């Protein structure tokens, strides 16, 4: 796997786990790979995966059953969705809005583009 130098590796791994949750490849209460398994899969230090798991535990997306392993929480999908929406609003949207302003777009231009795209998809 190739990592982006602009974002911490443990957060990139968390993003991949979140994607699996949102696409329902992994579902609530599923056991997830151990720290060592995931470290091996992503070819990273186990401490990096441990940091990922600590972050996801803090966000209540996963939990640890001592001696058994890590599991997705029952509400993992909703917690993940909430986290990703928050990240989008705090990080990506301001950058997007700034880019629109720099390029001279108006809100009405964007609304028209979105409507046009939605009509294409139907």
Backbone as a chain_set.jsonl record, in Angstrom:
{"seq": "XXXXXXXXXXXXXXXXXXXXXXXXXXXXXXXXXXXXXXXXXXXXXXXXXXXXXXXXXXXXXXXXXXXXXXXXXXXXXXXXXXXXXXXXXXXXXXXXXXXXXXXXXXXXXXXXXXXXXXXXXX", "coords": {"N": [[0.827, -1.181, 0.0], [0.454, 2.238, -0.741], [1.287, 5.179, 0.952], [0.094, 8.433, 1.818], [2.037, 11.257, 2.162], [1.087, 13.497, 3.387], [-0.613, 13.008, 5.474], [-0.957, 11.377, 8.605], [0.118, 7.984, 8.935], [-1.282, 6.199, 10.603], [-3.803, 7.361, 10.641], [-4.528, 7.126, 7.993], [-4.793, 4.387, 7.795], [-6.907, 4.091, 9.555], [-8.837, 5.408, 8.032], [-9.159, 3.555, 5.956], [-10.242, 1.406, 7.351], [-12.601, 2.586, 8.213], [-13.827, 2.953, 5.749], [-14.374, 0.298, 5.069], [-16.27, -0.237, 7.006], [-18.314, 1.606, 6.343], [-19.029, 0.704, 3.806], [-20.043, -1.628, 4.482], [-18.529, -3.937, 4.418], [-17.336, -4.774, 6.66], [-19.167, -5.361, 9.558], [-21.202, -4.231, 12.347], [-20.303, -5.55, 15.494], [-18.636, -7.457, 14.373], [-15.6, -9.323, 14.47], [-12.433, -7.877, 14.154], [-9.283, -7.765, 12.316], [-6.353, -8.726, 14.181], [-3.91, -6.67, 15.879], [-1.319, -7.388, 15.059], [-1.891, -8.897, 12.74], [-3.075, -6.958, 11.048], [-0.965, -5.145, 10.897], [0.894, -6.661, 9.521], [-0.522, -7.07, 7.112], [-0.65, -4.427, 6.11], [1.957, -3.779, 6.081], [3.288, -2.311, 8.133], [4.575, -0.979, 11.225], [3.583, -2.668, 14.19], [2.979, -0.895, 16.288], [1.971, 1.313, 14.973], [-0.479, 0.386, 14.006], [-1.642, -0.132, 16.46], [-1.923, 2.441, 17.378], [-3.815, 3.331, 15.542], [-5.984, 1.687, 16.279], [-6.382, 2.584, 18.886], [-7.217, 5.203, 18.386], [-9.628, 4.65, 16.983], [-11.022, 3.34, 19.001], [-11.341, 5.406, 20.806], [-13.118, 6.925, 19.365], [-15.269, 5.336, 19.572], [-15.799, 3.365, 17.701], [-14.634, 0.899, 17.522], [-14.029, -1.795, 19.88], [-12.284, -3.424, 22.554], [-12.092, -6.763, 23.484], [-10.726, -8.068, 26.077], [-8.154, -10.387, 25.754], [-9.437, -11.681, 23.701], [-9.784, -10.104, 21.37], [-10.205, -7.422, 18.964], [-13.234, -5.729, 18.172], [-15.904, -4.528, 16.092], [-18.005, -1.913, 17.149], [-21.5, -2.081, 17.994], [-22.835, 0.09, 16.979], [-21.112, 0.956, 15.009], [-21.217, 1.732, 12.265], [-22.828, 4.067, 12.227], [-21.359, 5.698, 13.994], [-18.992, 5.92, 12.546], [-19.907, 7.196, 10.245], [-20.734, 9.631, 11.388], [-18.217, 10.576, 12.279], [-16.817, 10.833, 9.827], [-18.395, 12.741, 8.518], [-18.016, 14.924, 10.215], [-15.226, 15.306, 9.912], [-15.217, 15.988, 7.197], [-16.694, 18.406, 7.203], [-15.038, 19.997, 8.804], [-12.48, 19.938, 7.631], [-12.272, 19.286, 4.775], [-14.407, 20.656, 3.434], [-14.006, 23.494, 4.001], [-11.604, 23.879, 2.52], [-12.493, 23.247, -0.026], [-14.448, 25.223, -0.432], [-12.815, 27.494, -0.331], [-11.259, 27.038, -2.622], [-13.265, 27.216, -4.579], [-13.925, 29.93, -4.329], [-11.512, 31.12, -5.078], [-11.418, 30.322, -7.743], [-13.534, 31.67, -8.718], [-16.171, 30.785, -8.693], [-19.704, 30.834, -8.15], [-22.3, 30.197, -5.732], [-24.647, 29.491, -7.031], [-23.649, 28.512, -9.451], [-22.468, 26.126, -8.643], [-24.669, 24.751, -7.623], [-26.09, 24.365, -9.995], [-24.294, 22.716, -11.39], [-24.339, 20.439, -9.732], [-27.051, 19.662, -9.931], [-27.089, 19.075, -12.653], [-25.298, 16.921, -12.761], [-26.661, 15.085, -11.152], [-28.888, 14.603, -12.78], [-27.666, 13.329, -14.933], [-26.913, 10.943, -13.751], [-29.273, 9.616, -13.433]], "CA": [[0.0, 0.0, 0.0], [1.18, 3.507, -0.773], [0.75, 6.132, 1.911], [0.17, 9.855, 1.509], [2.929, 11.928, 3.103], [0.404, 14.646, 3.982], [-1.497, 12.555, 6.563], [-0.334, 10.325, 9.41], [-0.195, 6.635, 8.461], [-2.322, 5.565, 11.422], [-5.092, 7.915, 10.216], [-4.838, 6.539, 6.684], [-5.281, 3.034, 8.077], [-8.245, 4.298, 10.12], [-9.716, 5.719, 6.896], [-9.456, 2.304, 5.241], [-11.159, 0.649, 8.195], [-13.881, 3.293, 8.141], [-14.425, 2.647, 4.446], [-14.922, -1.062, 5.168], [-17.478, -0.14, 7.828], [-19.354, 2.318, 5.601], [-19.476, -0.13, 2.679], [-20.564, -2.824, 5.148], [-17.658, -5.115, 4.3], [-17.257, -5.13, 8.077], [-20.413, -4.936, 10.193], [-21.224, -4.14, 13.796], [-20.013, -6.742, 16.291], [-17.652, -8.324, 13.706], [-14.217, -9.295, 14.955], [-11.548, -7.313, 13.134], [-7.936, -8.357, 12.425], [-5.524, -8.352, 15.327], [-2.902, -5.643, 15.605], [-0.229, -7.996, 14.279], [-2.402, -9.26, 11.409], [-3.233, -5.752, 10.237], [0.382, -4.605, 10.658], [1.47, -7.488, 8.462], [-1.256, -6.77, 5.877], [-0.304, -3.086, 5.624], [3.417, -3.662, 6.142], [3.645, -1.223, 9.035], [4.921, -1.374, 12.577], [2.389, -2.908, 15.017], [2.657, 0.3, 17.074], [1.155, 2.177, 14.118], [-1.833, -0.175, 14.037], [-2.141, 0.084, 17.814], [-2.346, 3.842, 17.422], [-5.072, 3.354, 14.786], [-7.017, 1.068, 17.096], [-6.65, 3.494, 20.008], [-8.015, 6.288, 17.824], [-10.966, 4.14, 16.689], [-11.664, 3.081, 20.288], [-11.706, 6.721, 21.335], [-14.288, 7.354, 18.589], [-16.286, 4.323, 19.872], [-16.065, 2.57, 16.503], [-14.225, -0.46, 17.884], [-13.76, -2.029, 21.294], [-11.394, -4.557, 22.811], [-12.463, -7.784, 24.464], [-9.426, -8.51, 26.576], [-7.834, -11.795, 25.529], [-10.147, -12.217, 22.533], [-9.438, -9.286, 20.22], [-10.941, -6.186, 18.698], [-14.513, -5.895, 17.5], [-16.631, -3.306, 15.752], [-19.134, -1.673, 18.041], [-22.795, -2.302, 17.363], [-23.177, 1.313, 16.239], [-19.897, 1.355, 14.279], [-21.51, 2.422, 11.01], [-23.295, 5.427, 12.524], [-20.235, 6.437, 14.582], [-18.075, 6.184, 11.44], [-20.558, 8.215, 9.421], [-20.631, 10.889, 12.137], [-16.814, 10.989, 12.248], [-16.454, 11.258, 8.468], [-19.098, 13.998, 8.255], [-17.324, 15.952, 10.988], [-13.952, 15.562, 9.231], [-15.514, 16.69, 5.95], [-17.093, 19.781, 7.513], [-13.945, 20.748, 9.418], [-11.236, 19.964, 6.848], [-12.4, 19.28, 3.318], [-15.322, 21.678, 2.95], [-13.371, 24.819, 3.937], [-10.656, 23.9, 1.406], [-13.31, 23.245, -1.231], [-15.043, 26.564, -0.547], [-11.713, 28.398, -0.671], [-10.922, 26.796, -4.031], [-14.354, 27.788, -5.379], [-13.785, 31.389, -4.3], [-10.332, 31.462, -5.885], [-11.747, 30.081, -9.147], [-14.602, 32.583, -9.104], [-17.488, 30.143, -8.749], [-20.786, 31.285, -7.278], [-23.094, 29.09, -5.214], [-25.607, 29.102, -8.076], [-22.906, 27.693, -10.418], [-22.274, 24.798, -8.05], [-25.982, 24.105, -7.585], [-26.391, 23.939, -11.365], [-23.437, 21.564, -11.687], [-24.835, 19.284, -8.967], [-28.302, 19.243, -10.568], [-26.735, 18.475, -13.93], [-24.681, 15.626, -12.458], [-27.723, 14.205, -10.657], [-29.709, 14.228, -13.932], [-26.865, 12.372, -15.712], [-26.882, 9.67, -13.042], [-30.615, 8.975, -13.451]], "C": [[0.873, 1.247, 0.0], [0.49, 4.503, 0.144], [0.992, 7.55, 1.433], [1.034, 10.522, 2.576], [2.246, 13.075, 3.854], [-0.456, 14.284, 5.192], [-0.823, 11.408, 7.295], [-0.805, 8.94, 8.945], [-1.31, 6.002, 9.281], [-3.71, 6.093, 11.064], [-5.508, 7.389, 8.847], [-5.362, 5.116, 6.847], [-6.688, 3.126, 8.671], [-9.247, 4.607, 9.011], [-10.115, 4.452, 6.148], [-10.425, 1.432, 6.041], [-12.549, 1.274, 8.145], [-14.589, 3.02, 6.816], [-15.048, 1.254, 4.453], [-16.212, -1.069, 5.984], [-18.606, 0.503, 7.03], [-19.876, 1.523, 4.411], [-20.056, -1.455, 3.164], [-19.802, -4.099, 4.802], [-17.424, -5.683, 5.698], [-18.49, -4.562, 8.744], [-20.278, -4.929, 11.702], [-21.098, -5.5, 14.46], [-19.072, -7.731, 15.608], [-16.307, -8.206, 14.409], [-13.366, -8.746, 13.819], [-10.149, -7.902, 13.316], [-7.189, -7.864, 13.662], [-4.527, -7.28, 14.898], [-1.802, -6.216, 14.719], [-0.671, -8.373, 12.87], [-2.489, -8.028, 10.506], [-1.883, -5.113, 9.921], [1.059, -5.366, 9.526], [0.809, -7.172, 7.116], [-0.83, -5.443, 5.262], [1.188, -2.805, 5.64], [3.846, -2.419, 6.921], [4.002, -1.804, 10.39], [3.634, -1.62, 13.379], [1.998, -1.704, 15.883], [1.777, 1.272, 16.283], [-0.289, 1.694, 14.124], [-2.444, 0.025, 15.423], [-2.632, 1.517, 17.975], [-3.667, 4.024, 16.671], [-6.204, 2.827, 15.647], [-7.355, 1.94, 18.303], [-7.529, 4.657, 19.556], [-9.453, 5.83, 17.588], [-11.732, 3.785, 17.963], [-12.157, 4.387, 20.896], [-12.967, 7.236, 20.647], [-15.461, 6.382, 18.762], [-16.725, 3.53, 18.635], [-15.691, 1.114, 16.753], [-14.092, -0.553, 19.396], [-12.936, -3.298, 21.424], [-12.04, -5.486, 23.831], [-11.148, -8.412, 24.894], [-9.256, -10.022, 26.389], [-8.495, -12.404, 24.307], [-9.802, -11.439, 21.274], [-10.292, -8.048, 20.116], [-12.174, -6.48, 17.866], [-15.08, -4.536, 17.14], [-17.771, -3.147, 16.745], [-20.43, -1.889, 17.269], [-23.206, -1.099, 16.515], [-21.99, 1.842, 15.426], [-20.21, 2.147, 13.012], [-21.94, 3.863, 11.277], [-22.177, 6.276, 13.107], [-19.235, 6.831, 13.496], [-18.634, 7.28, 10.544], [-20.472, 9.586, 10.093], [-19.207, 11.445, 12.084], [-16.438, 11.543, 10.876], [-17.156, 12.562, 8.084], [-18.4, 15.148, 8.969], [-16.002, 16.317, 10.328], [-14.174, 16.352, 7.945], [-15.829, 18.155, 6.218], [-15.933, 20.618, 8.03], [-12.725, 20.907, 8.515], [-11.457, 20.141, 5.352], [-13.276, 20.406, 2.787], [-14.693, 23.073, 2.932], [-12.36, 24.939, 2.786], [-11.401, 23.991, 0.081], [-13.903, 24.638, -1.471], [-13.977, 27.583, -0.934], [-11.339, 28.267, -2.148], [-11.996, 27.389, -4.951], [-14.228, 29.304, -5.468], [-12.623, 31.833, -5.175], [-10.644, 31.346, -7.377], [-12.917, 30.937, -9.634], [-15.969, 31.95, -9.263], [-18.441, 30.802, -7.776], [-21.565, 30.056, -6.812], [-24.073, 28.591, -6.27], [-24.929, 28.237, -9.149], [-22.785, 26.26, -9.92], [-23.595, 24.048, -7.992], [-26.367, 23.587, -8.97], [-25.573, 22.71, -11.753], [-23.928, 20.3, -10.978], [-26.127, 18.759, -9.583], [-28.025, 18.533, -11.883], [-26.162, 17.07, -13.738], [-25.747, 14.63, -12.006], [-28.609, 13.733, -11.811], [-28.983, 13.207, -14.818], [-26.92, 10.983, -15.094], [-28.213, 8.919, -13.089], [-30.877, 8.233, -14.713]], "O": [[1.907, 1.295, 0.666], [-0.732, 4.652, 0.116], [1.967, 7.831, 0.736], [0.779, 10.362, 3.769], [2.778, 13.565, 4.85], [-0.975, 15.175, 5.865], [-0.186, 10.559, 6.671], [-1.973, 8.751, 8.607], [-2.19, 5.342, 8.728], [-4.694, 5.36, 11.17], [-6.697, 7.226, 8.572], [-6.265, 4.692, 6.125], [-7.56, 2.328, 8.328], [-10.379, 4.124, 9.043], [-11.27, 4.295, 5.752], [-11.317, 0.799, 5.475], [-13.552, 0.568, 8.044], [-15.811, 2.875, 6.777], [-16.13, 1.055, 3.902], [-17.138, -1.822, 5.683], [-19.732, 0.005, 7.037], [-21.045, 1.654, 4.045], [-20.497, -2.289, 2.373], [-20.347, -5.201, 4.88], [-17.327, -6.894, 5.892], [-18.83, -3.4, 8.525], [-19.367, -5.535, 12.265], [-21.716, -6.475, 14.033], [-18.734, -8.754, 16.204], [-15.926, -7.135, 14.881], [-13.558, -9.109, 12.658], [-9.858, -8.48, 14.364], [-7.376, -6.735, 14.118], [-4.334, -7.026, 13.709], [-1.402, -5.589, 13.738], [0.081, -8.191, 11.912], [-2.041, -8.047, 9.359], [-1.674, -4.6, 8.821], [1.72, -4.77, 8.675], [1.493, -7.023, 6.103], [-0.666, -5.339, 4.047], [1.628, -1.722, 5.257], [4.639, -1.602, 6.452], [3.758, -2.979, 10.661], [2.685, -0.846, 13.254], [0.819, -1.513, 16.179], [0.94, 1.968, 16.857], [-1.217, 2.496, 14.235], [-3.633, 0.32, 15.541], [-3.641, 1.766, 18.634], [-4.536, 4.778, 17.11], [-7.263, 3.447, 15.737], [-8.52, 2.017, 18.695], [-8.466, 5.046, 20.252], [-10.394, 6.536, 17.949], [-12.955, 3.913, 18.004], [-13.261, 4.454, 21.436], [-13.79, 7.907, 21.272], [-16.522, 6.577, 18.169], [-17.87, 3.087, 18.539], [-16.354, 0.204, 16.256], [-14.048, 0.456, 20.099], [-12.898, -4.132, 20.52], [-12.475, -5.055, 24.899], [-10.542, -9.19, 24.157], [-10.096, -10.818, 26.807], [-8.158, -13.52, 23.91], [-9.554, -12.033, 20.225], [-11.003, -7.675, 21.049], [-12.172, -7.344, 16.989], [-14.787, -3.529, 17.783], [-18.419, -4.121, 17.13], [-20.442, -1.877, 16.038], [-23.841, -1.248, 15.471], [-21.887, 3.046, 15.187], [-19.535, 3.134, 12.72], [-21.46, 4.782, 10.614], [-22.051, 7.45, 12.76], [-18.693, 7.936, 13.516], [-17.908, 8.186, 10.134], [-20.171, 10.584, 9.439], [-19.011, 12.642, 11.87], [-15.814, 12.6, 10.778], [-16.57, 13.398, 7.396], [-18.215, 16.222, 8.395], [-15.682, 17.498, 10.193], [-13.417, 17.272, 7.636], [-15.3, 19.042, 5.549], [-15.846, 21.81, 7.735], [-12.007, 21.902, 8.619], [-10.89, 21.045, 4.737], [-12.926, 21.045, 1.795], [-14.832, 23.78, 1.934], [-12.272, 25.989, 2.149], [-10.993, 24.721, -0.822], [-13.859, 25.156, -2.587], [-14.221, 28.444, -1.78], [-11.13, 29.267, -2.835], [-11.677, 27.99, -5.977], [-14.401, 29.891, -6.536], [-12.734, 32.804, -5.923], [-10.193, 32.165, -8.178], [-13.249, 30.928, -10.819], [-16.844, 32.528, -9.908], [-18.038, 31.271, -6.712], [-21.491, 28.997, -7.434], [-24.299, 27.386, -6.384], [-25.556, 27.331, -9.697], [-22.975, 25.307, -10.675], [-23.646, 22.851, -8.275], [-26.912, 22.49, -9.095], [-26.092, 21.778, -12.367], [-23.928, 19.216, -11.563], [-26.289, 17.549, -9.744], [-28.646, 17.516, -12.193], [-26.508, 16.145, -14.473], [-25.74, 13.473, -12.425], [-29.038, 12.579, -11.82], [-29.618, 12.32, -15.389], [-26.966, 9.976, -15.801], [-28.263, 7.72, -12.815], [-31.949, 7.65, -14.875]]}, "num_chains": 1, "name": "protein.A"}
